Amino acid sequence: AASCCAKMAAPAERVAAVAPPGYTALAVKFGERQRSPHYLLVKEHQVREGAGTTHPARRTLFVLNVPPYCGQDSLIRLFSRCGHVQSVHLCDKPELGEKKEKTTSKFFRHKTVTGFQVAYVVFRKPSGVQAAKALSQEGPLLISTESHPVKTGISKWIASYAASVVDPEELKAEVDDYMQAYDKKIAEEEAKAAKEEGIPDAEGWVKVTRKGRKPGLPRTEAANLRVLEREKQKRARKELLNFYAWQHRETKREHIAQLRKKFEEDKQRIALMRAQRKFRPY
């Protein structure tokens, strides 16, 4: 009887050992044939008062240990039984402030997830967070079903590779749209600058722009060209002066001889000045 009780208590002890203090462990499976469950660690997301965040307090569930093959749709299906899920945001590590603006491009700035993630699940009502934490009392929850399968293993990598193949027509259309928006933005900025040219601001200052027939190179580029030209002339002069090694040695000897000669002349001049020094009171 004691061994039977120990076997019954073993799963609960394992769950308690998995969950850190403050977190609740949810056992999930990504397939019916999966023997050992995977544990998601959840708790209510809490932020400091006055801290800017896009995740509302009391309605956001913070989820750790999310596998890379578990996407937003899988988490929505998992937690929809607890209430209406308003949004799910996945990231590599916990966010400390405002969420960065998400890019809508399909081709650019696309980062492949290689490790486990964290998730912020926002419910419409605060009761959804408490209901999600209560799921730990149930058995392993099945996320992958026949109607909504979660691809893992080799099938997941095959699907990822197929999705990485770029359609040239879609890419060209997106690049064209981006360039049109960029040209429009530049045109609006130039029109605004031309309209404000010569008009003093609130403090009376007038913005002066550089215009002319030959605007010339930027200051940094012109300075770089001058430095390169000086280095080139210096290198050529050095090569001409010290073409042979014996020339270099002779030049050093002559320089040392001139210094010694000048030193002797200075010594004689100082000795002469000391000999001519006399006391002349009148």
Disulfide bonds with the S-S distance in Angstrom:
none
